[in-house]
């Protein structure tokens, strides 16, 4: 099943949570915070402006992004946890070398 977000919404998949602290301590999955970075799974057509024109999204599927801790709405689709958020909730695209 595919998901197609509408207008300026994007579908995100969180990165896997870090299993060890920087000091090497094992962190149980229930104790750690949810990551605030992930991958864009799908992107809507863009934001509809006041004049009726559509501004295309700056994001594309596959982009690695940073987003707020409480951004978007969590949904479960085919056993996979996803986030549906507005493009404006995305803080940055992480450029990978």
MDAnalysis code that builds the backbone (N, CA, C; Angstrom):
import MDAnalysis as mda
import numpy as np

u = mda.Universe.empty(291, n_residues=97, atom_resindex=np.repeat(np.arange(97), 3), trajectory=True)
u.add_TopologyAttr("name", ["N", "CA", "C"] * 97)
u.add_TopologyAttr("resid", np.arange(1, 98))
u.add_TopologyAttr("resname", ["UNK", "UNK", "UNK", "UNK", "UNK", "UNK", "UNK", "UNK", "UNK", "UNK", "UNK", "UNK", "UNK", "UNK", "UNK", "UNK", "UNK", "UNK", "UNK", "UNK", "UNK", "UNK", "UNK", "UNK", "UNK", "UNK", "UNK", "UNK", "UNK", "UNK", "UNK", "UNK", "UNK", "UNK", "UNK", "UNK", "UNK", "UNK", "UNK", "UNK", "UNK", "UNK", "UNK", "UNK", "UNK", "UNK", "UNK", "UNK", "UNK", "UNK", "UNK", "UNK", "UNK", "UNK", "UNK", "UNK", "UNK", "UNK", "UNK", "UNK", "UNK", "UNK", "UNK", "UNK", "UNK", "UNK", "UNK", "UNK", "UNK", "UNK", "UNK", "UNK", "UNK", "UNK", "UNK", "UNK", "UNK", "UNK", "UNK", "UNK", "UNK", "UNK", "UNK", "UNK", "UNK", "UNK", "UNK", "UNK", "UNK", "UNK", "UNK", "UNK", "UNK", "UNK", "UNK", "UNK", "UNK"])
u.atoms.positions = np.array([
    [0.842, -1.178, 0.000],
    [0.000, 0.000, 0.000],
    [0.888, 1.242, 0.000],
    [0.579, 2.187, -0.875],
    [1.324, 3.437, -0.943],
    [0.554, 4.532, -0.236],
    [1.270, 5.556, 0.190],
    [0.649, 6.706, 0.833],
    [1.051, 7.946, 0.038],
    [0.078, 8.814, -0.244],
    [0.329, 10.030, -1.004],
    [-0.182, 11.207, -0.187],
    [0.724, 11.991, 0.397],
    [0.292, 13.138, 1.203],
    [-0.288, 14.236, 0.318],
    [-1.160, 15.030, 0.889],
    [-1.807, 16.105, 0.157],
    [-1.142, 17.444, 0.457],
    [-1.214, 18.353, -0.493],
    [-0.728, 19.729, -0.412],
    [0.705, 19.796, 0.116],
    [0.935, 20.511, 1.223],
    [2.306, 20.731, 1.705],
    [2.709, 19.748, 2.801],
    [2.096, 18.592, 2.818],
    [2.440, 17.595, 3.837],
    [3.503, 16.630, 3.314],
    [4.265, 16.081, 4.256],
    [5.285, 15.086, 3.934],
    [5.115, 13.899, 4.878],
    [5.505, 12.731, 4.417],
    [5.487, 11.521, 5.242],
    [6.932, 11.199, 5.581],
    [7.205, 11.032, 6.870],
    [8.565, 10.791, 7.368],
    [8.641, 9.440, 8.068],
    [9.812, 8.846, 8.014],
    [10.099, 7.635, 8.790],
    [11.286, 7.958, 9.680],
    [11.091, 7.817, 10.990],
    [12.170, 8.112, 11.943],
    [13.356, 7.178, 11.735],
    [14.559, 7.708, 11.989],
    [15.753, 6.863, 12.014],
    [15.663, 5.945, 13.222],
    [16.352, 4.822, 13.174],
    [16.378, 3.908, 14.312],
    [17.022, 4.605, 15.505],
    [16.456, 4.436, 16.707],
    [17.034, 5.083, 17.881],
    [18.418, 4.530, 18.192],
    [19.256, 5.398, 18.734],
    [20.619, 5.006, 19.093],
    [20.563, 4.021, 20.257],
    [21.304, 2.927, 20.152],
    [21.258, 1.880, 21.159],
    [22.278, 2.069, 22.273],
    [23.304, 2.872, 22.045],
    [24.332, 3.114, 23.063],
    [24.555, 4.612, 23.224],
    [24.880, 5.001, 24.444],
    [25.201, 6.403, 24.706],
    [26.613, 6.681, 24.188],
    [26.997, 7.968, 24.073],
    [28.369, 8.270, 23.638],
    [29.436, 7.645, 24.541],
    [29.095, 7.393, 25.806],
    [30.028, 6.766, 26.741],
    [30.037, 5.248, 26.648],
    [29.171, 4.671, 25.801],
    [29.145, 3.227, 25.605],
    [28.110, 2.494, 26.431],
    [27.259, 3.226, 27.160],
    [26.238, 2.593, 27.988],
    [25.071, 2.166, 27.104],
    [24.598, 0.941, 27.289],
    [23.464, 0.415, 26.525],
    [22.175, 1.088, 26.994],
    [21.400, 1.609, 26.039],
    [20.146, 2.289, 26.360],
    [18.991, 1.413, 25.885],
    [18.096, 1.001, 26.791],
    [16.945, 0.212, 26.360],
    [16.035, 1.049, 25.466],
    [15.349, 0.411, 24.530],
    [14.488, 1.123, 23.583],
    [13.389, 1.909, 24.287],
    [12.924, 1.416, 25.451],
    [11.846, 2.098, 26.171],
    [12.329, 3.331, 26.909],
    [13.627, 3.437, 27.173],
    [14.161, 4.556, 27.949],
    [14.641, 5.704, 27.079],
    [15.017, 5.409, 25.866],
    [15.568, 6.445, 25.007],
    [14.499, 7.346, 24.420],
    [14.911, 8.542, 24.013],
    [13.993, 9.458, 23.342],
    [13.865, 9.079, 21.881],
    [12.740, 9.424, 21.296],
    [12.554, 9.166, 19.869],
    [13.450, 10.117, 19.087],
    [14.077, 9.633, 18.036],
    [14.961, 10.491, 17.247],
    [14.185, 11.601, 16.552],
    [14.847, 12.738, 16.349],
    [14.236, 13.864, 15.648],
    [14.819, 14.005, 14.252],
    [15.319, 12.910, 13.733],
    [15.752, 12.905, 12.342],
    [15.220, 11.660, 11.668],
    [15.068, 11.771, 10.362],
    [14.522, 10.650, 9.625],
    [14.592, 10.888, 8.127],
    [13.910, 10.037, 7.393],
    [13.904, 10.086, 5.927],
    [12.509, 10.458, 5.431],
    [12.487, 11.221, 4.354],
    [11.231, 11.561, 3.703],
    [10.795, 10.360, 2.868],
    [9.583, 9.884, 3.095],
    [9.043, 8.743, 2.366],
    [8.233, 9.225, 1.165],
    [7.425, 10.262, 1.361],
    [6.586, 10.792, 0.288],
    [6.345, 12.276, 0.521],
    [6.091, 13.007, -0.571],
    [5.915, 14.458, -0.508],
    [4.658, 14.832, -1.292],
    [3.885, 15.782, -0.743],
    [2.711, 16.293, -1.441],
    [3.119, 17.226, -2.574],
    [2.130, 17.754, -3.306],
    [2.410, 18.606, -4.463],
    [2.996, 19.950, -4.086],
    [2.652, 20.482, -2.936],
    [3.179, 21.765, -2.506],
    [2.122, 22.606, -1.822],
    [2.550, 23.770, -1.345],
    [1.674, 24.672, -0.599],
    [0.840, 25.505, -1.559],
    [-0.462, 25.582, -1.284],
    [-1.354, 26.423, -2.070],
    [-1.287, 27.831, -1.488],
    [-0.857, 28.788, -2.300],
    [-0.701, 30.173, -1.862],
    [-2.036, 30.912, -1.912],
    [-2.069, 32.118, -1.331],
    [-3.296, 32.917, -1.276],
    [-3.843, 33.238, -2.663],
    [-2.958, 33.359, -3.659],
    [-3.410, 33.678, -5.014],
    [-3.848, 32.440, -5.791],
    [-3.833, 31.275, -5.158],
    [-4.296, 30.043, -5.785],
    [-3.207, 29.226, -6.464],
    [-2.024, 29.796, -6.601],
    [-0.922, 29.058, -7.229],
    [-0.319, 28.080, -6.220],
    [0.347, 27.067, -6.740],
    [0.971, 26.048, -5.883],
    [2.488, 26.248, -5.910],
    [3.077, 26.404, -4.707],
    [4.530, 26.479, -4.586],
    [5.039, 25.065, -4.358],
    [5.848, 24.526, -5.296],
    [6.329, 23.150, -5.149],
    [7.167, 22.980, -3.877],
    [7.198, 21.771, -3.371],
    [7.944, 21.451, -2.160],
    [9.446, 21.504, -2.413],
    [10.193, 21.892, -1.377],
    [11.654, 21.889, -1.440],
    [12.222, 20.506, -1.155],
    [11.371, 19.593, -0.681],
    [11.818, 18.254, -0.284],
    [11.515, 17.238, -1.366],
    [12.216, 16.109, -1.294],
    [11.931, 14.991, -2.191],
    [12.087, 13.694, -1.405],
    [11.480, 12.642, -1.885],
    [11.571, 11.345, -1.218],
    [13.035, 10.932, -1.125],
    [13.422, 10.437, 0.051],
    [14.796, 10.004, 0.264],
    [15.645, 11.018, 1.014],
    [15.198, 12.282, 1.109],
    [15.955, 13.298, 1.847],
    [16.028, 12.921, 3.322],
    [17.184, 13.159, 3.928],
    [17.337, 12.977, 5.374],
    [17.097, 14.339, 6.009],
    [16.181, 14.414, 6.970],
    [15.762, 15.697, 7.521],
    [15.766, 15.705, 9.044],
    [15.786, 16.927, 9.593],
    [15.629, 17.156, 11.027],
    [14.257, 17.770, 11.239],
    [13.551, 17.317, 12.266],
    [12.225, 17.858, 12.549],
    [12.041, 17.974, 14.047],
    [11.041, 18.729, 14.473],
    [10.789, 18.952, 15.888],
    [10.315, 17.710, 16.608],
    [10.565, 17.682, 17.900],
    [10.210, 16.535, 18.734],
    [8.711, 16.226, 18.686],
    [7.881, 17.266, 18.624],
    [6.426, 17.077, 18.639],
    [5.791, 17.416, 17.295],
    [6.555, 17.363, 16.219],
    [6.053, 17.703, 14.887],
    [5.178, 16.596, 14.322],
    [4.146, 17.000, 13.612],
    [3.333, 16.059, 12.852],
    [2.472, 15.136, 13.688],
    [1.893, 14.183, 12.992],
    [1.007, 13.186, 13.596],
    [1.555, 11.804, 13.294],
    [1.698, 10.994, 14.330],
    [2.204, 9.636, 14.136],
    [1.077, 8.740, 13.656],
    [1.364, 7.957, 12.615],
    [0.395, 6.998, 12.079],
    [1.097, 5.654, 11.901],
    [0.314, 4.592, 11.912],
    [0.865, 3.256, 11.696],
    [0.249, 2.724, 10.409],
    [1.098, 2.339, 9.454],
    [0.635, 1.838, 8.171],
    [1.418, 0.580, 7.839],
    [0.721, -0.529, 7.669],
    [1.358, -1.822, 7.384],
    [2.403, -2.184, 8.435],
    [2.118, -1.891, 9.715],
    [3.023, -2.219, 10.794],
    [4.226, -1.297, 10.913],
    [4.265, -0.237, 10.113],
    [5.388, 0.702, 10.114],
    [4.933, 2.026, 10.716],
    [5.728, 2.574, 11.653],
    [5.384, 3.855, 12.262],
    [5.903, 4.986, 11.389],
    [4.992, 5.858, 10.969],
    [5.327, 6.992, 10.116],
    [4.831, 8.272, 10.760],
    [5.328, 9.398, 10.285],
    [4.883, 10.706, 10.744],
    [4.394, 11.479, 9.530],
    [3.206, 12.059, 9.641],
    [2.696, 12.947, 8.602],
    [2.797, 14.359, 9.166],
    [3.602, 15.200, 8.510],
    [3.856, 16.553, 8.998],
    [3.762, 17.550, 7.850],
    [3.619, 18.806, 8.197],
    [3.659, 19.868, 7.190],
    [5.115, 20.160, 6.850],
    [5.324, 20.630, 5.639],
    [6.683, 20.945, 5.206],
    [7.325, 21.980, 6.129],
    [6.540, 22.911, 6.646],
    [7.088, 23.954, 7.518],
    [7.587, 23.411, 8.859],
    [7.197, 22.177, 9.224],
    [7.684, 21.549, 10.456],
    [9.094, 20.981, 10.295],
    [9.565, 20.874, 9.068],
    [10.923, 20.360, 8.803],
    [11.902, 21.508, 8.997],
    [12.903, 21.297, 9.861],
    [13.852, 22.361, 10.171],
    [15.008, 22.416, 9.208],
    [15.466, 21.255, 8.710],
    [16.649, 21.247, 7.846],
    [16.745, 19.926, 7.082],
    [17.440, 20.000, 5.955],
    [17.797, 18.808, 5.198],
    [19.261, 18.536, 5.504],
    [19.580, 17.309, 5.871],
    [20.954, 16.929, 6.195],
    [21.635, 16.477, 4.904],
    [22.661, 17.210, 4.498],
    [23.418, 16.867, 3.296],
    [24.447, 15.815, 3.683],
    [24.429, 14.684, 2.997],
    [25.372, 13.613, 3.299],
    [26.512, 13.639, 2.272],
    [27.738, 13.513, 2.761],
    [28.898, 13.578, 1.875],
    [29.140, 12.259, 1.174],
])
